[in-house]
Amino acid sequence: MTGSVDTGWCEENASKIRDQSLGSDSIRRLCGDGVVKWLNVLPALLAAGLAAAPGPVSAQDDDDHRGAVLEIGAAGEWGFDGKTSFGPNLAVEVTPIEHWLEIEAGLTPLWSKDGTEWETDLVFKKPFQLSKNVEFMVGAGPQWSSTSGFGAVAVLDFMIWTTPQFGWFVEPSYSYAFSRGHDQNLAVNVGLLIALPPR
């Protein structure tokens, strides 16, 4: 937080802060940085952190809540030719064979100094359950780009489920175009997982 120091607020609440075992140097430092005001929202932040912390997910929950998973996030792509682009990412993942096969269909518009590129892919993944709430997947499949045509993509997918319905994912990937100079790219998708209700 930046801005002028609210010394009046610090003086009015100094006794309350001292009661929390903070010395005068800590009070001065906190007030000088404008951080003391965050003490008012600390309980809410702690509650939000506890709610988002990974909790136990039973094996039954793991099997039942993944009829389909919606992935919403951001993507960054770095070409071997030096081109860099960024954009949003949207994908849907289904599990036709539990513990053996997951299929992800994704769409990503990428913006760079050269304009907008649309990418779509269909990735077939083998899942590995690392723990009750952490999954790791390896996959590959076809990819189409509006600038480089058809190609292939290989991905590593890390999923962390904070609840049976919500979680986070990190998905690094490598893509290779079959035409137009055989473009090669490294990319990373990061975002939110939402488990859709099973049918």
C-alpha positions as CSV (number, residue, x, y, z in Angstrom):
1,M,0.0,0.0,0.0
2,T,1.4,3.4,-0.9
3,G,0.4,6.9,0.0
4,S,0.8,9.3,2.9
5,V,1.1,8.0,6.5
6,D,-2.1,8.3,8.6
7,T,-0.3,9.2,11.8
8,G,-3.5,10.1,13.6
9,W,-4.9,6.6,13.0
10,C,-1.6,5.1,14.3
11,E,-1.7,7.2,17.5
12,E,-5.3,6.4,18.2
13,N,-4.7,2.7,17.8
14,A,-1.2,2.4,19.3
15,S,-2.4,1.0,22.6
16,K,-4.5,-1.7,20.8
17,I,-1.5,-2.7,18.7
18,R,0.8,-2.8,21.8
19,D,-1.7,-5.2,23.3
20,Q,-1.0,-7.6,20.5
21,S,2.7,-7.8,21.6
22,L,4.1,-5.4,19.0
23,G,6.8,-3.0,20.2
24,S,7.1,0.7,19.5
25,D,9.5,0.0,16.6
26,S,7.1,-2.4,15.0
27,I,4.2,0.1,15.4
28,R,6.3,2.9,13.8
29,R,7.4,0.6,11.0
30,L,3.9,-0.7,10.3
31,C,2.4,2.8,10.5
32,G,5.1,4.2,8.3
33,D,4.3,1.6,5.6
34,G,0.6,2.1,6.0
35,V,0.1,-1.5,6.9
36,V,-1.5,-1.2,10.3
37,K,-4.9,-0.6,8.8
38,W,-4.8,-4.2,7.5
39,L,-5.2,-5.4,11.1
40,N,-8.9,-4.6,10.8
41,V,-9.3,-7.1,8.0
42,L,-6.9,-9.7,9.3
43,P,-9.7,-12.0,10.7
44,A,-11.5,-12.0,7.3
45,L,-8.2,-12.8,5.5
46,L,-7.5,-15.7,7.8
47,A,-11.0,-17.1,7.4
48,A,-10.6,-16.8,3.6
49,G,-7.2,-18.5,3.7
50,L,-8.6,-21.4,5.8
51,A,-11.5,-21.8,3.4
52,A,-9.1,-22.0,0.4
53,A,-6.6,-24.3,2.1
54,P,-6.6,-27.9,0.8
55,G,-8.8,-30.1,2.8
56,P,-9.3,-33.8,2.8
57,V,-11.1,-35.1,-0.3
58,S,-12.4,-38.6,0.0
59,A,-11.9,-41.1,-2.7
60,Q,-15.7,-41.2,-3.2
61,D,-15.8,-37.5,-3.7
62,D,-12.9,-37.7,-6.2
63,D,-14.8,-40.3,-8.3
64,D,-18.1,-38.5,-8.2
65,H,-17.4,-34.8,-8.9
66,R,-15.4,-35.1,-12.1
67,G,-17.9,-35.9,-14.8
68,A,-16.6,-32.7,-16.4
69,V,-14.3,-30.0,-15.3
70,L,-14.3,-26.4,-16.5
71,E,-10.9,-24.7,-16.7
72,I,-10.8,-20.8,-16.7
73,G,-7.4,-19.1,-16.7
74,A,-4.7,-17.2,-18.4
75,A,-2.1,-18.3,-21.0
76,G,1.3,-17.2,-21.9
77,E,3.2,-18.4,-25.0
78,W,6.8,-18.0,-26.0
79,G,7.9,-18.9,-29.5
80,F,11.3,-20.2,-30.4
81,D,11.5,-17.3,-32.9
82,G,11.2,-14.8,-30.0
83,K,7.5,-14.0,-30.4
84,T,5.6,-13.6,-27.1
85,S,1.8,-13.6,-26.6
86,F,-0.7,-13.7,-23.8
87,G,-4.4,-14.2,-23.5
88,P,-7.3,-15.9,-21.6
89,N,-7.8,-19.7,-21.7
90,L,-11.0,-21.7,-21.6
91,A,-11.2,-25.5,-21.6
92,V,-13.5,-28.4,-20.7
93,E,-12.2,-31.7,-19.5
94,V,-14.1,-35.0,-19.4
95,T,-13.1,-38.4,-18.0
96,P,-14.3,-41.3,-20.2
97,I,-12.2,-43.9,-18.5
98,E,-11.6,-43.2,-14.7
99,H,-7.9,-43.2,-13.7
100,W,-6.9,-43.9,-17.3
101,L,-8.1,-41.3,-19.8
102,E,-9.1,-37.7,-19.6
103,I,-9.9,-35.6,-22.7
104,E,-9.5,-31.8,-22.7
105,A,-10.8,-29.4,-25.4
106,G,-9.5,-25.9,-25.1
107,L,-9.7,-22.5,-26.8
108,T,-7.2,-19.7,-26.4
109,P,-7.1,-16.2,-28.1
110,L,-3.5,-14.9,-27.9
111,W,-2.5,-11.3,-28.3
112,S,0.9,-10.1,-29.4
113,K,2.4,-7.1,-31.3
114,D,1.6,-9.0,-34.5
115,G,-2.1,-9.2,-33.8
116,T,-4.5,-11.9,-32.5
117,E,-4.0,-15.6,-32.8
118,W,-6.6,-18.2,-32.1
119,E,-5.6,-21.6,-30.8
120,T,-7.7,-24.7,-30.1
121,D,-6.6,-28.2,-29.1
122,L,-7.8,-31.6,-28.2
123,V,-5.6,-33.3,-25.6
124,F,-5.7,-36.9,-24.5
125,K,-4.2,-37.3,-21.0
126,K,-3.2,-40.1,-18.6
127,P,-4.0,-39.0,-15.0
128,F,-1.9,-39.9,-12.0
129,Q,-3.4,-39.4,-8.5
130,L,-0.5,-38.1,-6.4
131,S,-2.7,-37.5,-3.3
132,K,-6.3,-37.1,-2.4
133,N,-6.4,-33.6,-3.8
134,V,-3.4,-33.4,-6.2
135,E,-3.4,-34.8,-9.7
136,F,-0.7,-34.9,-12.3
137,M,-1.4,-35.7,-16.0
138,V,0.7,-36.2,-19.1
139,G,-0.9,-35.8,-22.5
140,A,-0.7,-35.0,-26.2
141,G,-3.0,-34.3,-29.1
142,P,-3.8,-32.2,-32.2
143,Q,-3.7,-28.4,-32.2
144,W,-4.9,-25.8,-34.7
145,S,-3.7,-22.2,-34.9
146,S,-5.1,-19.4,-37.0
147,T,-1.6,-18.3,-37.9
148,S,0.4,-21.6,-38.3
149,G,-2.3,-24.1,-39.1
150,F,-2.4,-27.7,-37.8
151,G,0.2,-29.1,-35.4
152,A,0.6,-31.1,-32.2
153,V,0.9,-30.3,-28.5
154,A,2.3,-32.1,-25.5
155,V,1.3,-31.0,-22.0
156,L,2.0,-31.6,-18.3
157,D,-1.0,-30.8,-16.1
158,F,-0.9,-30.2,-12.4
159,M,-4.3,-30.0,-10.6
160,I,-4.7,-29.0,-7.0
161,W,-8.3,-29.4,-5.6
162,T,-8.9,-27.2,-2.6
163,T,-12.5,-28.6,-2.3
164,P,-14.3,-31.3,-4.3
165,Q,-15.8,-28.5,-6.5
166,F,-13.0,-26.0,-6.9
167,G,-9.2,-26.0,-7.4
168,W,-6.3,-24.6,-9.3
169,F,-4.3,-25.8,-12.3
170,V,-0.9,-25.2,-13.9
171,E,-0.3,-26.6,-17.4
172,P,3.0,-26.2,-19.2
173,S,3.1,-27.3,-22.8
174,Y,5.1,-27.6,-26.0
175,S,3.6,-27.2,-29.5
176,Y,4.9,-27.9,-32.9
177,A,3.3,-26.7,-36.2
178,F,3.2,-29.0,-39.2
179,S,3.2,-26.0,-41.7
180,R,4.3,-22.4,-42.2
181,G,7.9,-22.7,-40.9
182,H,7.2,-25.4,-38.3
183,D,6.7,-23.0,-35.5
184,Q,7.6,-24.2,-32.0
185,N,6.3,-22.7,-28.8
186,L,6.5,-23.2,-25.1
187,A,3.4,-22.1,-23.1
188,V,1.9,-22.1,-19.6
189,N,-1.7,-22.0,-18.7
190,V,-2.7,-21.1,-15.1
191,G,-6.2,-20.8,-13.6
192,L,-9.2,-22.0,-11.8
193,L,-10.8,-25.4,-11.9
194,I,-14.6,-25.8,-11.5
195,A,-16.1,-29.3,-11.3
196,L,-19.4,-29.3,-13.1
197,P,-22.3,-31.4,-11.6
198,P,-22.3,-34.9,-12.9
199,R,-25.3,-36.0,-15.0
